[in-house]
Amino acid sequence: MSRRLALVLAPLLLGMAGPWVQAQTAATKSQIPSRTSLARLGLERNWMIVVPLSGSEQVLRISRSADLFFVQTNEAMLHVYDVETGRHRWSTQLGEQASYARPVSSNSFGVFASCSNIILALDRNTGRPIWRANMSTIPTSGPACDEHNLMVGMDAGMVNCYRLREEKGDTPDKILSSPALAWNLKTNGRVKTLPLIAENISFLGSDDGRVFVTMTKEPTPLYRVKTGGAIGEELGTYGTRMLLIPSADYNLYAVDVLTTKMLWVFPSGASITQAPMIVGEDIFVINTAGDLSVLEPKTDRKSTRLNSSHTVISY
């Protein structure tokens, strides 16, 4: 089992515990998976961290980007760790106490997080604020970014796109001291899905069961993909052309983003709210019943690269 696979499975397995992980007391020996129990799943522990909590503080959400691991608490604390080593990078207070937390995203210069109606851009090396923006209303999704844009779902089905840099022609682009609204787009439902930015095109999921595919630099809709239920919290991709759509209708959809062709539909047996994750040539998808399935990207069949007894894990 590769280190990358273990890093991917860690947030998936923790997600089975529910919307938040309670951790006021030190974990007992029986609560920490043994080397033997991990080996049954083909896993090997790479690192372990203890999140600093005080009093009744609770962990609300864990999320990750390519190289950073984020932990958020109900005291609005954000702790940032290195994905490969578990090394603590920095911690910061995002705002006041919160009963929920949205996913965090990052690019080469910043970490982007929200707390209530505030979106923050933080220096990825130090955690110091670059800017704080009052959205006037509470966002319905986490902020998603690439090097130049930040997108976030707002009330009434609106998606806002902000510019993060000022283009300077022949000189390096300047990082803005506040986000500049570039455009917004109205969908047919609430946008609870983290937007997915893929260079020239972006993908916006709505709880009306549709994924809207649009240009990134302008609000030009290209096409829509309809499912039978609300779209999950995050979308996934495989390679450069396959879009993976988790839906509350129990299915995971694979769509060719260039031809708009539906490649396959995998019936998972329960609603899918978490993003599918890719490890090498396998797709990992977990549903709300706690079943973890491993699929081959070119079909909706269970992967033959893992022992069949490891294909579905029920909790």
C-alpha positions, 0 to 999 in steps of 0.5 A: 500500500503506497504512502499516497493511498494511506494519506487519501484513506485517512480523511475518508475513514475519519469521515465515517465517524460523522459530521464532526469528530469529538476529541476532548479526551486522549484516545485510549489504546483501543481507539487507535487502530493497531498495525494488525487491523490496519494491515487487514485493509492494506494500510500502514500508518505514516504519521499521527497528530494530536490536535490541541483542543481546550475544554469542550472544543471539538473538531468539526472538519478535516480537509486537504489540498495537494500538500496541506492538511486542515483541521477546523474546530468549533472554536473557529481554530484552523490548524494546518499540517504538512500532508506528507509528514504531519508536521504542524505548519501554523494555527490561527483563529478564523473568527467567533465560535461556529457550529459548522465548518466549510472546506479549506482550499489553497494555492501557491501563495494562500490558504482560503477559509470561511467563518460565518459570513467572512472569507479569509485569505491567509499566507500559506507559509505563516498563516498571517491574513492577506485579506478578510472579506465580508460576504454580507451573507453566509456562504453555502459552500467553501471557497475554491481557488486556483492561482487567479480565481476564487469561487464560492456558493452564496444564498439563492443559488448564486455563485460568485467568482473573484479575481485574486491577482491583478494582471500586469502584462510582462511583469509578475501579476500582483496579488490583490489586497482584497478580492475583486468580483469578476462575475456571478452566476445564478443556478436553480438551487442552493450551491452547497458543493465546493466549486471545482476550477479546472483552468479554463472551465469550472464545475458548480454543483447544486442541490437541485441535482445538477452540475453546471459547467461554465467558463472560468473567466466569464459566466458563460454556461457550456452545459449541465449534467442532471442527476436524481438528487442533490450533488455532494459536498465536492466533485472529483476528477480522473485524468484530464477529462473524467468528471466524477459526480457524487449524488444523493440519488445513491449514484456516482456519475462519470462524465467526459467533460469534453464530449459531455458523454455519460461514461458510467454510473455506479450505484453505491446503495446509499447517498454519496456526500463526500468527494470520490478520491483517486489513487493511481488507477483506483477511485475510492468512494464512500457513501453515507451508510459507511461503505467504501468501494474501490472502482476502476476508472474506465468502468464502474466495476470494483477494482481487481487490483485489491483483494475482494475482501477489501473492496467494501468496508462497512462500519 
